[in-house]
Each structure stands twice: as C-alpha cells, then as structure tokens.
Amino acid sequence: MFTLCCIQAKAYNYALPLLDQTAFNIDPEATAIESRDVRLYFYYGGVVYMAMKRFSQAIEFLKAVRFH
C-alpha cells in the first residue's frame, strides 16, 4: 500500500528503498499475505520503476506479476 501511495502522490523515489531490497520469503500463515498482495507489490513496483525510467527493473517486476 505504501508503494500505491507513492504512485498516487507522484513521489516515486520514496518507494525505491523498499523496491530495491532483495525480496523475501513470505509465510502466508504468519503474515496473512495473499497471492493478490504479492501480485500488487510487483505491479506497483513495475509502475514505479517505469516512472523512474528504470525499465529493466520494471520489466522484471511486471514479468513477476503473471507468475504469482
């Protein structure tokens, strides 16, 4: 949701520290994160990277959307 707020505010650079971190091992039972949440993370990340003209990262994030 933080990344979505950054997109809506057009403050894309604030989302980069979160997106530039190496992702994660998610335990759905411990975190209540669902498949939809993971897809939105990658979709919004792709939007941010496109806005920042970091197209290779945007492509990788958008490719990940269809696999989750």
All heavy atoms as a GROMACS GRO file, in nm:
protein
  557
    1MET      N    1   0.081  -0.119   0.000
    1MET     CA    2   0.000   0.000   0.000
    1MET      C    3   0.087   0.127   0.000
    1MET      O    4   0.047   0.228  -0.055
    1MET     CB    5  -0.094   0.000   0.121
    1MET     CG    6  -0.194  -0.117   0.121
    1MET     SD    7  -0.331  -0.103   0.005
    1MET     CE    8  -0.274  -0.163  -0.146
    2PHE      N    9   0.204   0.116   0.062
    2PHE     CA   10   0.295   0.231   0.062
    2PHE      C   11   0.333   0.269  -0.080
    2PHE      O   12   0.334   0.387  -0.116
    2PHE     CB   13   0.420   0.199   0.145
    2PHE     CG   14   0.523   0.308   0.140
    2PHE    CD1   15   0.503   0.427   0.209
    2PHE    CD2   16   0.639   0.293   0.067
    2PHE    CE1   17   0.597   0.528   0.204
    2PHE    CE2   18   0.734   0.394   0.061
    2PHE     CZ   19   0.712   0.513   0.130
    3THR      N   20   0.363   0.169  -0.161
    3THR     CA   21   0.402   0.196  -0.300
    3THR      C   22   0.286   0.260  -0.376
    3THR      O   23   0.307   0.352  -0.454
    3THR     CB   24   0.448   0.066  -0.368
    3THR    OG1   25   0.550   0.007  -0.289
    3THR    CG2   26   0.501   0.091  -0.507
    4LEU      N   27   0.166   0.216  -0.352
    4LEU     CA   28   0.050   0.278  -0.416
    4LEU      C   29   0.038   0.424  -0.375
    4LEU      O   30   0.010   0.511  -0.458
    4LEU     CB   31  -0.078   0.202  -0.381
    4LEU     CG   32  -0.209   0.262  -0.434
    4LEU    CD1   33  -0.206   0.274  -0.587
    4LEU    CD2   34  -0.327   0.180  -0.387
    5CYS      N   35   0.059   0.454  -0.248
    5CYS     CA   36   0.055   0.594  -0.203
    5CYS      C   37   0.162   0.677  -0.273
    5CYS      O   38   0.136   0.792  -0.310
    5CYS     CB   39   0.074   0.601  -0.051
    5CYS     SG   40  -0.066   0.538   0.040
    6CYS      N   41   0.279   0.620  -0.291
    6CYS     CA   42   0.386   0.691  -0.362
    6CYS      C   43   0.346   0.719  -0.507
    6CYS      O   44   0.374   0.826  -0.560
    6CYS     CB   45   0.516   0.611  -0.357
    6CYS     SG   46   0.587   0.599  -0.192
    7ILE      N   47   0.279   0.623  -0.570
    7ILE     CA   48   0.234   0.641  -0.708
    7ILE      C   49   0.129   0.751  -0.714
    7ILE      O   50   0.136   0.840  -0.798
    7ILE     CB   51   0.178   0.509  -0.765
    7ILE    CG1   52   0.291   0.406  -0.782
    7ILE    CG2   53   0.105   0.532  -0.897
    7ILE    CD1   54   0.244   0.266  -0.809
    8GLN      N   55   0.033   0.747  -0.623
    8GLN     CA   56  -0.073   0.847  -0.624
    8GLN      C   57  -0.019   0.987  -0.597
    8GLN      O   58  -0.071   1.085  -0.652
    8GLN     CB   59  -0.181   0.810  -0.523
    8GLN     CG   60  -0.258   0.687  -0.564
    8GLN     CD   61  -0.354   0.639  -0.457
    8GLN    OE1   62  -0.335   0.662  -0.339
    8GLN    NE2   63  -0.460   0.571  -0.501
    9ALA      N   64   0.085   0.997  -0.516
    9ALA     CA   65   0.145   1.127  -0.484
    9ALA      C   66   0.251   1.168  -0.586
    9ALA      O   67   0.306   1.277  -0.575
    9ALA     CB   68   0.206   1.122  -0.345
   10LYS      N   69   0.278   1.080  -0.680
   10LYS     CA   70   0.385   1.102  -0.779
   10LYS      C   71   0.519   1.126  -0.710
   10LYS      O   72   0.601   1.205  -0.756
   10LYS     CB   73   0.349   1.216  -0.874
   10LYS     CG   74   0.230   1.181  -0.960
   10LYS     CD   75   0.204   1.285  -1.064
   10LYS     CE   76   0.100   1.231  -1.157
   10LYS     NZ   77  -0.020   1.300  -1.171
   11ALA      N   78   0.538   1.057  -0.599
   11ALA     CA   79   0.662   1.063  -0.522
   11ALA      C   80   0.731   0.928  -0.534
   11ALA      O   81   0.754   0.859  -0.435
   11ALA     CB   82   0.633   1.099  -0.376
   12TYR      N   83   0.761   0.890  -0.656
   12TYR     CA   84   0.810   0.756  -0.687
   12TYR      C   85   0.940   0.722  -0.615
   12TYR      O   86   0.961   0.609  -0.574
   12TYR     CB   87   0.830   0.742  -0.838
   12TYR     CG   88   0.710   0.782  -0.918
   12TYR    CD1   89   0.710   0.900  -0.992
   12TYR    CD2   90   0.595   0.705  -0.919
   12TYR    CE1   91   0.600   0.938  -1.066
   12TYR    CE2   92   0.483   0.742  -0.991
   12TYR     CZ   93   0.486   0.859  -1.065
   12TYR     OH   94   0.376   0.896  -1.137
   13ASN      N   95   1.026   0.821  -0.599
   13ASN     CA   96   1.157   0.795  -0.539
   13ASN      C   97   1.147   0.746  -0.395
   13ASN      O   98   1.237   0.677  -0.347
   13ASN     CB   99   1.246   0.919  -0.548
   13ASN     CG  100   1.186   1.040  -0.482
   13ASN    OD1  101   1.067   1.065  -0.496
   13ASN    ND2  102   1.267   1.116  -0.412
   14TYR      N  103   1.039   0.776  -0.325
   14TYR     CA  104   1.024   0.728  -0.188
   14TYR      C  105   1.000   0.577  -0.182
   14TYR      O  106   1.026   0.513  -0.080
   14TYR     CB  107   0.911   0.801  -0.116
   14TYR     CG  108   0.946   0.944  -0.085
   14TYR    CD1  109   0.895   1.048  -0.161
   14TYR    CD2  110   1.032   0.976   0.020
   14TYR    CE1  111   0.928   1.180  -0.134
   14TYR    CE2  112   1.066   1.108   0.048
   14TYR     CZ  113   1.014   1.209  -0.028
   14TYR     OH  114   1.048   1.338  -0.002
   15ALA      N  115   0.950   0.520  -0.288
   15ALA     CA  116   0.924   0.376  -0.292
   15ALA      C  117   1.049   0.295  -0.326
   15ALA      O  118   1.055   0.176  -0.301
   15ALA     CB  119   0.814   0.344  -0.392
   16LEU      N  120   1.149   0.360  -0.384
   16LEU     CA  121   1.266   0.287  -0.432
   16LEU      C  122   1.342   0.210  -0.321
   16LEU      O  123   1.381   0.096  -0.345
   16LEU     CB  124   1.362   0.380  -0.506
   16LEU     CG  125   1.309   0.429  -0.641
   16LEU    CD1  126   1.408   0.527  -0.702
   16LEU    CD2  127   1.281   0.314  -0.735
   17PRO      N  128   1.364   0.266  -0.202
   17PRO     CA  129   1.434   0.186  -0.100
   17PRO      C  130   1.363   0.055  -0.067
   17PRO      O  131   1.427  -0.047  -0.044
   17PRO     CB  132   1.437   0.278   0.022
   17PRO     CG  133   1.429   0.416  -0.034
   17PRO     CD  134   1.341   0.403  -0.156
   18LEU      N  135   1.231   0.058  -0.069
   18LEU     CA  136   1.154  -0.065  -0.044
   18LEU      C  137   1.169  -0.162  -0.160
   18LEU      O  138   1.192  -0.282  -0.140
   18LEU     CB  139   1.007  -0.030  -0.022
   18LEU     CG  140   0.911  -0.147  -0.008
   18LEU    CD1  141   0.935  -0.217   0.124
   18LEU    CD2  142   0.769  -0.100  -0.020
   19LEU      N  143   1.157  -0.110  -0.282
   19LEU     CA  144   1.160  -0.196  -0.400
   19LEU      C  145   1.300  -0.248  -0.433
   19LEU      O  146   1.314  -0.355  -0.492
   19LEU     CB  147   1.104  -0.121  -0.521
   19LEU     CG  148   0.959  -0.077  -0.508
   19LEU    CD1  149   0.921   0.012  -0.626
   19LEU    CD2  150   0.867  -0.197  -0.499
   20ASP      N  151   1.402  -0.172  -0.396
   20ASP     CA  152   1.539  -0.212  -0.428
   20ASP      C  153   1.593  -0.320  -0.334
   20ASP      O  154   1.700  -0.375  -0.359
   20ASP     CB  155   1.632  -0.091  -0.426
   20ASP     CG  156   1.613   0.000  -0.547
   20ASP    OD1  157   1.559  -0.048  -0.649
   20ASP    OD2  158   1.654   0.118  -0.539
   21GLN      N  159   1.522  -0.349  -0.227
   21GLN     CA  160   1.564  -0.456  -0.137
   21GLN      C  161   1.540  -0.591  -0.203
   21GLN      O  162   1.444  -0.609  -0.277
   21GLN     CB  163   1.484  -0.453  -0.007
   21GLN     CG  164   1.510  -0.335   0.079
   21GLN     CD  165   1.429  -0.342   0.207
   21GLN    OE1  166   1.395  -0.450   0.254
   21GLN    NE2  167   1.397  -0.228   0.262
   22THR      N  168   1.628  -0.683  -0.174
   22THR     CA  169   1.606  -0.819  -0.222
   22THR      C  170   1.486  -0.876  -0.149
   22THR      O  171   1.476  -0.868  -0.028
   22THR     CB  172   1.730  -0.906  -0.197
   22THR    OG1  173   1.840  -0.845  -0.260
   22THR    CG2  174   1.708  -1.046  -0.249
   23ALA      N  175   1.395  -0.932  -0.225
   23ALA     CA  176   1.273  -0.984  -0.165
   23ALA      C  177   1.302  -1.119  -0.101
   23ALA      O  178   1.403  -1.176  -0.123
   23ALA     CB  179   1.164  -0.990  -0.268
   24PHE      N  180   1.241  -1.180  -0.043
   24PHE     CA  181   1.178  -1.227   0.075
   24PHE      C  182   1.128  -1.369   0.067
   24PHE      O  183   1.103  -1.420  -0.038
   24PHE     CB  184   1.059  -1.135   0.103
   24PHE     CG  185   0.981  -1.098  -0.020
   24PHE    CD1  186   0.883  -1.179  -0.070
   24PHE    CD2  187   1.012  -0.980  -0.088
   24PHE    CE1  188   0.812  -1.142  -0.182
   24PHE    CE2  189   0.940  -0.944  -0.200
   24PHE     CZ  190   0.841  -1.025  -0.245
   25ASN      N  191   1.110  -1.417   0.179
   25ASN     CA  192   1.045  -1.546   0.197
   25ASN      C  193   0.922  -1.518   0.281
   25ASN      O  194   0.933  -1.480   0.397
   25ASN     CB  195   1.138  -1.645   0.266
   25ASN     CG  196   1.079  -1.782   0.277
   25ASN    OD1  197   0.973  -1.809   0.223
   25ASN    ND2  198   1.147  -1.869   0.348
   26ILE      N  199   0.805  -1.536   0.224
   26ILE     CA  200   0.681  -1.499   0.292
   26ILE      C  201   0.612  -1.625   0.343
   26ILE      O  202   0.590  -1.719   0.269
   26ILE     CB  203   0.586  -1.424   0.197
   26ILE    CG1  204   0.652  -1.296   0.148
   26ILE    CG2  205   0.454  -1.394   0.265
   26ILE    CD1  206   0.574  -1.227   0.041
   27ASP      N  207   0.578  -1.622   0.469
   27ASP     CA  208   0.498  -1.729   0.528
   27ASP      C  209   0.354  -1.677   0.537
   27ASP      O  210   0.323  -1.596   0.625
   27ASP     CB  211   0.551  -1.764   0.667
   27ASP     CG  212   0.471  -1.872   0.734
   27ASP    OD1  213   0.380  -1.932   0.670
   27ASP    OD2  214   0.498  -1.900   0.853
   28PRO      N  215   0.266  -1.720   0.448
   28PRO     CA  216   0.129  -1.667   0.445
   28PRO      C  217   0.054  -1.686   0.577
   28PRO      O  218  -0.026  -1.601   0.614
   28PRO     CB  219   0.061  -1.746   0.333
   28PRO     CG  220   0.172  -1.798   0.250
   28PRO     CD  221   0.289  -1.816   0.342
   29GLU      N  222   0.081  -1.793   0.648
   29GLU     CA  223   0.010  -1.815   0.774
   29GLU      C  224   0.054  -1.716   0.881
   29GLU      O  225  -0.026  -1.675   0.964
   29GLU     CB  226   0.031  -1.959   0.821
   29GLU     CG  227  -0.036  -2.059   0.729
   29GLU     CD  228  -0.017  -2.202   0.775
   29GLU    OE1  229   0.017  -2.224   0.893
   29GLU    OE2  230  -0.036  -2.292   0.692
   30ALA      N  231   0.180  -1.676   0.878
   30ALA     CA  232   0.230  -1.583   0.980
   30ALA      C  233   0.200  -1.438   0.945
   30ALA      O  234   0.185  -1.354   1.034
   30ALA     CB  235   0.380  -1.601   0.998
   31THR      N  236   0.190  -1.406   0.817
   31THR     CA  237   0.176  -1.267   0.775
   31THR      C  238   0.038  -1.232   0.719
   31THR      O  239   0.009  -1.115   0.703
   31THR     CB  240   0.280  -1.233   0.666
   31THR    OG1  241   0.256  -1.316   0.553
   31THR    CG2  242   0.420  -1.249   0.717
   32ALA      N  243  -0.041  -1.329   0.686
   32ALA     CA  244  -0.173  -1.310   0.623
   32ALA      C  245  -0.161  -1.246   0.484
   32ALA      O  246  -0.257  -1.190   0.433
   32ALA     CB  247  -0.266  -1.230   0.712
   33ILE      N  248  -0.044  -1.254   0.425
   33ILE     CA  249  -0.026  -1.204   0.289
   33ILE      C  250  -0.081  -1.307   0.191
   33ILE      O  251  -0.054  -1.426   0.203
   33ILE     CB  252   0.123  -1.176   0.260
   33ILE    CG1  253   0.167  -1.057   0.343
   33ILE    CG2  254   0.146  -1.149   0.112
   33ILE    CD1  255   0.313  -1.024   0.330
   34GLU      N  256  -0.158  -1.257   0.096
   34GLU     CA  257  -0.218  -1.344  -0.004
   34GLU      C  258  -0.151  -1.325  -0.139
   34GLU      O  259  -0.075  -1.230  -0.159
   34GLU     CB  260  -0.368  -1.313  -0.014
   34GLU     CG  261  -0.443  -1.336   0.115
   34GLU     CD  262  -0.589  -1.298   0.106
   34GLU    OE1  263  -0.634  -1.251  -0.002
   34GLU    OE2  264  -0.658  -1.314   0.206
   35SER      N  265  -0.184  -1.412  -0.231
   35SER     CA  266  -0.128  -1.405  -0.366
   35SER      C  267  -0.156  -1.270  -0.430
   35SER      O  268  -0.070  -1.213  -0.497
   35SER     CB  269  -0.187  -1.518  -0.451
   35SER     OG  270  -0.146  -1.506  -0.584
   36ARG      N  271  -0.274  -1.217  -0.408
   36ARG     CA  272  -0.311  -1.086  -0.463
   36ARG      C  273  -0.214  -0.978  -0.414
   36ARG      O  274  -0.175  -0.890  -0.490
   36ARG     CB  275  -0.453  -1.053  -0.421
   36ARG     CG  276  -0.500  -0.917  -0.463
   36ARG     CD  277  -0.642  -0.890  -0.409
   36ARG     NE  278  -0.691  -0.762  -0.453
   36ARG     CZ  279  -0.670  -0.647  -0.389
   36ARG    NH1  280  -0.601  -0.647  -0.277
   36ARG    NH2  281  -0.718  -0.534  -0.435
   37ASP      N  282  -0.176  -0.982  -0.287
   37ASP     CA  283  -0.085  -0.883  -0.231
   37ASP      C  284   0.051  -0.888  -0.299
   37ASP      O  285   0.112  -0.784  -0.328
   37ASP     CB  286  -0.068  -0.905  -0.080
   37ASP     CG  287  -0.198  -0.897  -0.004
   37ASP    OD1  288  -0.278  -0.805  -0.034
   37ASP    OD2  289  -0.221  -0.981   0.085
   38VAL      N  290   0.098  -1.007  -0.326
   38VAL     CA  291   0.228  -1.023  -0.393
   38VAL      C  292   0.221  -0.970  -0.536
   38VAL      O  293   0.310  -0.899  -0.582
   38VAL     CB  294   0.273  -1.171  -0.390
   38VAL    CG1  295   0.402  -1.191  -0.468
   38VAL    CG2  296   0.290  -1.218  -0.246
   39ARG      N  297   0.112  -1.002  -0.605
   39ARG     CA  298   0.096  -0.950  -0.742
   39ARG      C  299   0.089  -0.798  -0.745
   39ARG      O  300   0.148  -0.733  -0.832
   39ARG     CB  301  -0.028  -1.012  -0.808
   39ARG     CG  302  -0.011  -1.160  -0.842
   39ARG     CD  303  -0.123  -1.213  -0.931
   39ARG     NE  304  -0.257  -1.176  -0.891
   39ARG     CZ  305  -0.332  -1.243  -0.805
   39ARG    NH1  306  -0.287  -1.355  -0.753
   39ARG    NH2  307  -0.454  -1.202  -0.775
   40LEU      N  308   0.019  -0.740  -0.650
   40LEU     CA  309   0.011  -0.593  -0.644
   40LEU      C  310   0.147  -0.532  -0.613
   40LEU      O  311   0.182  -0.427  -0.668
   40LEU     CB  312  -0.091  -0.550  -0.538
   40LEU     CG  313  -0.237  -0.565  -0.579
   40LEU    CD1  314  -0.328  -0.534  -0.460
   40LEU    CD2  315  -0.271  -0.475  -0.696
   41TYR      N  316   0.225  -0.596  -0.527
   41TYR     CA  317   0.360  -0.548  -0.497
   41TYR      C  318   0.442  -0.539  -0.626
   41TYR      O  319   0.505  -0.436  -0.652
   41TYR     CB  320   0.428  -0.641  -0.397
   41TYR     CG  321   0.576  -0.618  -0.384
   41TYR    CD1  322   0.625  -0.516  -0.306
   41TYR    CD2  323   0.667  -0.701  -0.450
   41TYR    CE1  324   0.762  -0.494  -0.294
   41TYR    CE2  325   0.803  -0.680  -0.439
   41TYR     CZ  326   0.850  -0.577  -0.361
   41TYR     OH  327   0.986  -0.557  -0.350
   42PHE      N  328   0.440  -0.644  -0.704
   42PHE     CA  329   0.518  -0.645  -0.827
   42PHE      C  330   0.460  -0.549  -0.932
   42PHE      O  331   0.534  -0.482  -1.003
   42PHE     CB  332   0.530  -0.786  -0.883
   42PHE     CG  333   0.629  -0.869  -0.808
   42PHE    CD1  334   0.588  -0.975  -0.729
   42PHE    CD2  335   0.765  -0.841  -0.815
   42PHE    CE1  336   0.680  -1.052  -0.659
   42PHE    CE2  337   0.857  -0.916  -0.745
   42PHE     CZ  338   0.815  -1.022  -0.667
   43TYR      N  339   0.329  -0.540  -0.941
   43TYR     CA  340   0.267  -0.447  -1.037
   43TYR      C  341   0.301  -0.303  -1.002
   43TYR      O  342   0.347  -0.226  -1.087
   43TYR     CB  343   0.116  -0.467  -1.041
   43TYR     CG  344   0.048  -0.366  -1.129
   43TYR    CD1  345   0.057  -0.374  -1.268
   43TYR    CD2  346  -0.022  -0.258  -1.074
   43TYR    CE1  347  -0.002  -0.279  -1.349
   43TYR    CE2  348  -0.081  -0.163  -1.154
   43TYR     CZ  349  -0.071  -0.174  -1.291
   43TYR     OH  350  -0.129  -0.080  -1.371
   44TYR      N  351   0.277  -0.264  -0.878
   44TYR     CA  352   0.306  -0.126  -0.837
   44TYR      C  353   0.456  -0.098  -0.847
   44TYR      O  354   0.496   0.013  -0.885
   44TYR     CB  355   0.259  -0.100  -0.694
   44TYR     CG  356   0.109  -0.103  -0.676
   44TYR    CD1  357   0.052  -0.147  -0.557
   44TYR    CD2  358   0.022  -0.062  -0.778
   44TYR    CE1  359  -0.085  -0.149  -0.539
   44TYR    CE2  360  -0.116  -0.066  -0.760
   44TYR     CZ  361  -0.168  -0.108  -0.640
   44TYR     OH  362  -0.304  -0.111  -0.622
   45GLY      N  363   0.538  -0.196  -0.814
   45GLY     CA  364   0.682  -0.179  -0.831
   45GLY      C  365   0.719  -0.154  -0.975
   45GLY      O  366   0.803  -0.068  -1.005
   46GLY      N  367   0.657  -0.226  -1.066
   46GLY     CA  368   0.682  -0.204  -1.208
   46GLY      C  369   0.642  -0.065  -1.252
   46GLY      O  370   0.711   0.000  -1.329
   47VAL      N  371   0.530  -0.016  -1.200
   47VAL     CA  372   0.485   0.119  -1.232
   47VAL      C  373   0.586   0.222  -1.183
   47VAL      O  374   0.621   0.317  -1.254
   47VAL     CB  375   0.345   0.146  -1.172
   47VAL    CG1  376   0.306   0.292  -1.184
   47VAL    CG2  377   0.241   0.057  -1.238
   48VAL      N  378   0.634   0.205  -1.060
   48VAL     CA  379   0.733   0.298  -1.005
   48VAL      C  380   0.861   0.296  -1.088
   48VAL      O  381   0.914   0.402  -1.123
   48VAL     CB  382   0.764   0.264  -0.857
   48VAL    CG1  383   0.887   0.338  -0.808
   48VAL    CG2  384   0.645   0.296  -0.769
   49TYR      N  385   0.910   0.178  -1.119
   49TYR     CA  386   1.033   0.169  -1.198
   49TYR      C  387   1.015   0.232  -1.336
   49TYR      O  388   1.106   0.297  -1.387
   49TYR     CB  389   1.080   0.025  -1.210
   49TYR     CG  390   1.151  -0.027  -1.088
   49TYR    CD1  391   1.118  -0.150  -1.032
   49TYR    CD2  392   1.253   0.046  -1.028
   49TYR    CE1  393   1.185  -0.199  -0.921
   49TYR    CE2  394   1.320  -0.002  -0.917
   49TYR     CZ  395   1.286  -0.124  -0.863
   49TYR     OH  396   1.352  -0.172  -0.753
   50MET      N  397   0.898   0.215  -1.398
   50MET     CA  398   0.874   0.281  -1.527
   50MET      C  399   0.877   0.433  -1.512
   50MET      O  400   0.935   0.503  -1.594
   50MET     CB  401   0.741   0.237  -1.587
   50MET     CG  402   0.745   0.100  -1.649
   50MET     SD  403   0.595   0.060  -1.742
   50MET     CE  404   0.476   0.042  -1.612
   51ALA      N  405   0.815   0.483  -1.406
   51ALA     CA  406   0.812   0.627  -1.384
   51ALA      C  407   0.952   0.683  -1.361
   51ALA      O  408   0.981   0.797  -1.399
   51ALA     CB  409   0.723   0.660  -1.264
   52MET      N  410   1.039   0.601  -1.302
   52MET     CA  411   1.177   0.644  -1.276
   52MET      C  412   1.269   0.612  -1.394
   52MET      O  413   1.389   0.631  -1.386
   52MET     CB  414   1.229   0.576  -1.149
   52MET     CG  415   1.150   0.611  -1.022
   52MET     SD  416   1.153   0.785  -0.980
   52MET     CE  417   1.325   0.808  -0.944
   53LYS      N  418   1.211   0.561  -1.502
   53LYS     CA  419   1.285   0.525  -1.624
   53LYS      C  420   1.390   0.417  -1.598
   53LYS      O  421   1.495   0.414  -1.660
   53LYS     CB  422   1.347   0.648  -1.689
   53LYS     CG  423   1.243   0.749  -1.733
   53LYS     CD  424   1.302   0.860  -1.812
   53LYS     CE  425   1.207   0.970  -1.848
   53LYS     NZ  426   1.071   0.945  -1.872
   54ARG      N  427   1.359   0.328  -1.507
   54ARG     CA  428   1.444   0.212  -1.479
   54ARG      C  429   1.374   0.091  -1.541
   54ARG      O  430   1.316   0.007  -1.474
   54ARG     CB  431   1.464   0.197  -1.327
   54ARG     CG  432   1.547   0.313  -1.271
   54ARG     CD  433   1.556   0.315  -1.122
   54ARG     NE  434   1.618   0.196  -1.065
   54ARG     CZ  435   1.644   0.183  -0.936
   54ARG    NH1  436   1.618   0.280  -0.851
   54ARG    NH2  437   1.699   0.071  -0.891
   55PHE      N  438   1.381   0.088  -1.673
   55PHE     CA  439   1.297  -0.003  -1.749
   55PHE      C  440   1.334  -0.150  -1.733
   55PHE      O  441   1.246  -0.236  -1.735
   55PHE     CB  442   1.297   0.037  -1.897
   55PHE     CG  443   1.241   0.175  -1.917
   55PHE    CD1  444   1.321   0.277  -1.966
   55PHE    CD2  445   1.110   0.204  -1.885
   55PHE    CE1  446   1.271   0.405  -1.985
   55PHE    CE2  447   1.058   0.331  -1.903
   55PHE     CZ  448   1.139   0.432  -1.952
   56SER      N  449   1.460  -0.182  -1.715
   56SER     CA  450   1.495  -0.325  -1.698
   56SER      C  451   1.436  -0.380  -1.569
   56SER      O  452   1.386  -0.492  -1.566
   56SER     CB  453   1.646  -0.345  -1.703
   56SER     OG  454   1.710  -0.276  -1.599
   57GLN      N  455   1.439  -0.300  -1.462
   57GLN     CA  456   1.376  -0.346  -1.337
   57GLN      C  457   1.224  -0.351  -1.350
   57GLN      O  458   1.160  -0.442  -1.297
   57GLN     CB  459   1.415  -0.254  -1.220
   57GLN     CG  460   1.557  -0.277  -1.175
   57GLN     CD  461   1.638  -0.149  -1.182
   57GLN    OE1  462   1.614  -0.064  -1.266
   57GLN    NE2  463   1.734  -0.138  -1.095
   58ALA      N  464   1.168  -0.255  -1.424
   58ALA     CA  465   1.023  -0.254  -1.445
   58ALA      C  466   0.979  -0.382  -1.517
   58ALA      O  467   0.880  -0.445  -1.478
   58ALA     CB  468   0.982  -0.132  -1.526
   59ILE      N  469   1.053  -0.421  -1.617
   59ILE     CA  470   1.020  -0.543  -1.691
   59ILE      C  471   1.025  -0.664  -1.600
   59ILE      O  472   0.936  -0.749  -1.603
   59ILE     CB  473   1.113  -0.560  -1.812
   59ILE    CG1  474   1.081  -0.455  -1.918
   59ILE    CG2  475   1.103  -0.700  -1.871
   59ILE    CD1  476   1.182  -0.446  -2.030
   60GLU      N  477   1.129  -0.673  -1.517
   60GLU     CA  478   1.141  -0.788  -1.426
   60GLU      C  479   1.023  -0.792  -1.328
   60GLU      O  480   0.968  -0.899  -1.302
   60GLU     CB  481   1.273  -0.783  -1.351
   60GLU     CG  482   1.394  -0.805  -1.439
   60GLU     CD  483   1.385  -0.935  -1.519
   60GLU    OE1  484   1.354  -1.040  -1.461
   60GLU    OE2  485   1.410  -0.929  -1.641
   61PHE      N  486   0.985  -0.679  -1.275
   61PHE     CA  487   0.873  -0.676  -1.182
   61PHE      C  488   0.743  -0.712  -1.252
   61PHE      O  489   0.662  -0.788  -1.198
   61PHE     CB  490   0.862  -0.538  -1.116
   61PHE     CG  491   0.932  -0.530  -0.982
   61PHE    CD1  492   1.069  -0.551  -0.973
   61PHE    CD2  493   0.862  -0.500  -0.868
   61PHE    CE1  494   1.134  -0.543  -0.852
   61PHE    CE2  495   0.926  -0.492  -0.745
   61PHE     CZ  496   1.062  -0.514  -0.738
   62LEU      N  497   0.721  -0.658  -1.370
   62LEU     CA  498   0.597  -0.688  -1.441
   62LEU      C  499   0.590  -0.833  -1.488
   62LEU      O  500   0.483  -0.892  -1.492
   62LEU     CB  501   0.578  -0.590  -1.556
   62LEU     CG  502   0.557  -0.446  -1.511
   62LEU    CD1  503   0.556  -0.352  -1.631
   62LEU    CD2  504   0.431  -0.430  -1.430
   63LYS      N  505   0.705  -0.892  -1.520
   63LYS     CA  506   0.706  -1.035  -1.554
   63LYS      C  507   0.667  -1.118  -1.433
   63LYS      O  508   0.600  -1.220  -1.446
   63LYS     CB  509   0.844  -1.078  -1.602
   63LYS     CG  510   0.872  -1.043  -1.745
   63LYS     CD  511   0.986  -1.127  -1.802
   63LYS     CE  512   1.118  -1.061  -1.786
   63LYS     NZ  513   1.229  -1.134  -1.849
   64ALA      N  514   0.708  -1.073  -1.314
   64ALA     CA  515   0.676  -1.148  -1.191
   64ALA      C  516   0.528  -1.146  -1.159
   64ALA      O  517   0.479  -1.237  -1.091
   64ALA     CB  518   0.756  -1.090  -1.074
   65VAL      N  519   0.454  -1.048  -1.208
   65VAL     CA  520   0.311  -1.040  -1.180
   65VAL      C  521   0.239  -1.163  -1.230
   65VAL      O  522   0.155  -1.220  -1.160
   65VAL     CB  523   0.248  -0.912  -1.243
   65VAL    CG1  524   0.097  -0.913  -1.231
   65VAL    CG2  525   0.306  -0.788  -1.179
   66ARG      N  526   0.273  -1.209  -1.347
   66ARG     CA  527   0.199  -1.323  -1.403
   66ARG      C  528   0.236  -1.456  -1.340
   66ARG      O  529   0.165  -1.553  -1.357
   66ARG     CB  530   0.219  -1.330  -1.554
   66ARG     CG  531   0.360  -1.358  -1.596
   66ARG     CD  532   0.373  -1.357  -1.745
   66ARG     NE  533   0.514  -1.362  -1.777
   66ARG     CZ  534   0.564  -1.420  -1.881
   66ARG    NH1  535   0.486  -1.478  -1.966
   66ARG    NH2  536   0.693  -1.419  -1.902
   67PHE      N  537   0.346  -1.462  -1.268
   67PHE     CA  538   0.388  -1.589  -1.208
   67PHE      C  539   0.336  -1.609  -1.066
   67PHE      O  540   0.350  -1.714  -1.010
   67PHE     CB  541   0.541  -1.600  -1.207
   67PHE     CG  542   0.598  -1.614  -1.345
   67PHE    CD1  543   0.682  -1.517  -1.397
   67PHE    CD2  544   0.567  -1.723  -1.424
   67PHE    CE1  545   0.735  -1.529  -1.524
   67PHE    CE2  546   0.618  -1.736  -1.552
   67PHE     CZ  547   0.702  -1.639  -1.602
   68HIS      N  548   0.276  -1.507  -1.008
   68HIS     CA  549   0.228  -1.520  -0.870
   68HIS      C  550   0.081  -1.526  -0.866
   68HIS      O  551  -0.006  -1.489  -0.899
   68HIS     CB  552   0.281  -1.407  -0.783
   68HIS     CG  553   0.426  -1.422  -0.755
   68HIS    ND1  554   0.523  -1.369  -0.836
   68HIS    CD2  555   0.490  -1.485  -0.657
   68HIS    CE1  556   0.641  -1.398  -0.787
   68HIS    NE2  557   0.624  -1.468  -0.679
   0.00000   0.00000   0.00000
